[in-house]
Amino acid sequence: MKYVNLGKSGLKVSRICLGTMAYANGAGGAHPWALNEEAAQPFYKRAFEAGINFYDTANVYSFGTSEEFLGRAVKRYAKREEVVIATKVHGEMRPGDPNGKGLSRKAILTEIDHSLRRLGTDYVDLYQIHRYDPDVPIEETLEALHDVVKSGKARYIGASSMWAWQFMQALALQDANGWSRFVSMQNYLNLLYREEEREMLPLCRDQGIGVIPWSPQARGRLARPADEKTERSETDQFGKYLYRKTADADRAVIERVGEVAAERGISRGQVALAWHFAKPGVTAPIVGATKIEQLEEAIATVDVVLSADEVKRLEEPYVPHAVVGFA
């Protein structure tokens, strides 16, 4: 496994991050395709064996059970100090409680404690705001995050899925007030959605921010032919929201991925993932896997280097898309 710094921080993370949204009690939630705890064990075990030290979850993933599964897996297969645990805050955790969601000081200071309890640890390595909260003054959010760091409950803080101007405003306020600074941006980036290349990626390179894209394989769409369906693609409502309006335009990109994969003798998913490694400033794409061969392919992709010509060919069919992924 290869390791890189997360932005200009001193934190070393594996070149791929294992996303654990798929390992949770999905019954009755937004992710009915998620693997239960027993089925998830081979994925955790193999990831730790392969040297993946970076794991991403969120309080809102399947009512917190993703955090619980990850916390128990770390105890079973690894040493806590050798693992980088990233979780997130923003989503609704207590329906009916007006303070049970969002990025108010009350919500943040409550939810970090709940996340630590579920994870079975006294700190997280990276605490991220899952989305921007327009209902809370950004200064309130940033000072609360600073206090989380100073209390020892988080080593670093990061952000996710917002406009570049919002992120720059937050960074400027952190600098002006001497608050703990964001070290990472978890944004939506893949060969089917490249709008982040316009402003967010240049901003992150300029500011020394690590980039850890979510959905690097477009929720599996880049890993299979355009007309092939899976259980997840049929039940993933958020995925349908992201891609339903661009299916025709996306088909050309998916076909090009298939061409390059056939020429290289690797899988489509590996081509889609390797493209991220060719993008300046991208630290570690967040990979999801519900089949062990998917995880093995992701691990092997760390050593795949696309040529400049291959990158150009992969990007050529892309057409501008409406901005999505912030909701």
TAJOZI-V844959 format. One record per helix or strand. SS is the DSSP state (~ for helix, > for strand). FROM is the first residue (numbers start at 1). LEN is the number of residues. If there is no record, write none. Layout:
# TAJOZI-V844959
{{SS FROM LEN} {SS FROM LEN}}
This chain:
# TAJOZI-V844959
{{> 3 3} {> 12 3} {> 16 4} {> 23 1} {> 35 1} {~ 37 13} {> 54 3} {~ 61 17} {~ 80 3} {> 84 6} {~ 105 15} {> 124 6} {~ 138 13} {> 154 7} {~ 164 14} {> 182 5} {> 188 1} {> 190 1} {> 193 1} {~ 195 3} {~ 200 8} {> 210 2} {> 214 1} {~ 221 3} {~ 231 5} {~ 237 7} {~ 247 18} {~ 268 10} {> 282 1} {> 285 3} {~ 292 10} {~ 308 9}}
